[in-house]
Structures are given as structure tokens and as C-alpha cells.
């Protein structure tokens, strides 16, 4: 708390406690001081830096679920050295709880709108509202039958066809939305084990690496209504919960007999040996100078490893 005051931030013990309960700050390491002398609660330096960063961002971001993107993003891009997995899980529960079924149908509609964010939905206002309600219903109750999943898929594809999307692009985008629905339902139910989170992180970074390579080569497709620019780090962080949700949905949607390329294989194979997979990154400065005399830099990601 003293560190926040020294930096000029307004902070209270209640705020710190509330953020710890939400997962924005990790639990401390507790050590006994000896018989009858109580215990000490200590946080690592990384959590102090996170606390100050959250206080800084709080000037523009007031909603706790949005702030959850910061710890999740630090873990997603930089790993356990900055944020432990237990904290990521708690943040994702907070993000899902605030937007999901635990707070009723209204909040489920909010997460449905989040999952549809960026899509140029067509049709009347009532038609769009019906689509959001259908997705909220899935978040609340799941998709009990293949028939219901096909019906929702066709409704989503239909809205994109009317907006002028090609069939292949519309189908791929709708599959992405359905994967996010699967991931959201799993987080709401508390059914995302650690090895799936580890697989999802590696899968996301691997896909981001390929995206950067395709962007640099000018090979990205032109999809109406979809931003295909190179994402900056601020944009990546603020979408971290959604992106992790997508990767977790991908992990949960992989068929048991489906073979993925090394080092991914099937997520179930990571239960005992996922630590053998390495995710390395480095920041390479360029000659471009940004406003504020900041030097532009690009992110390089490598995912490698094997599973015996």
C-alpha cells in the first residue's frame, strides 16, 4: 500500500482486498514468525509491479472484468514468472462470472455480445437481439444436441452472408464464435484443468506467430469487417481474456482421435508432460520512432518441444 502512495496513486486496503478476491492480485506467501508471534504475508516484486500497473490503468478502466485482461495478458505472453496459473484461473472465473450465467440471463447476453464483437451483424435490430439471446441461452444451458449447434451455426453464417461475406470466411468465423462459446461454458462450470490452460497458451502464441509472419509477407486475406492489421501490444493485452477463452475452446473441441502437429498433439497428452514444451519470445527493436520518442519493436515468438 505504501508503494502505491509513494507513486501518487489513491488506494485503500478495501480496494486491495477486493482486487485480491477478484484475482487481479495474487494471494501472498505466508510464513510463520514463531510460536505465538503470528504470520507474515509477503508478495513478490512482480505482484507489486502488477498492483501499480493496475492502479495506473484504473484511471481509464474502471470495470474489474476489463482489468482482468492485464494479469491474464501478462501470463499469456510472458508466463509464470509474472503471473501464476492459479491467478489466471481466478481472473478468468471473475471475467466469466461478471459476464456469464452466474449473474443471470442479462449478464449472459453481455458475454454473447463480447463473443460477437467485431462482426458486422446484419438484419433488423430484433433479429440481432434474437441472435444474442440464442447465444446467451447456450451460455446458460450449453448446447445439448448437434441439431441445436447446427441451427445456431446456420443463423450466424446467415447474418454474415447477408453482410457480403464469402461462404468460407463466414464459416471459419462462425466456428471461432462457437469455440468461444465452448470455452466460456467450461470456465463458468470450472472445468478447465491446468494442462489445458498450458496447451491453450502455447497454441495461442503459435497462432499469433503465424499471423505476424503472414502479415509481414502480405498473405493475410481481405475479410469484410475484420481488422487484419498488425496488433500492437496494448490491443493484445486488452483482449487477453477473450483470446485465452478462444484457445481453451479450441483445446476442448479437439476430437479424441484428431492428431495435431508437434509439439501440440492432443491436449490430453499434456497432463503429465506439458512442461517439455517451450515458448520463447523476444522483442526486436526497429528503426521506427513512435510518438513520445518511443522506439517501435516487433515481437518474435517460438514454440517448440516434444512429448514422449
URDAWO-V708957 format. One record per run of one state. SS is the DSSP state (H for helix, E for strand, - for the rest). FROM is the first residue (numbers start at 0). LEN is the number of residues. If there is no record, write none. Layout:
ss=<SS:SS>
from=<FROM:FROM>
len=<LEN:LEN>
This chain:
ss=<-:H:-:H:-:E:-:E:-:H:-:H:-:H:-:H:-:H:-:H:-:H:-:H:-:H:-:H:-:H:-:H:-:E:-:E:->
from=<0:1:6:12:22:28:32:38:42:44:57:63:78:84:99:100:103:104:115:124:141:145:162:166:189:193:216:232:238:239:253:266:276:277:290:293:304>
len=<1:5:6:10:6:4:6:4:2:13:6:15:6:15:1:3:1:11:9:17:4:17:4:23:4:23:16:6:1:14:13:10:1:13:3:11:4>
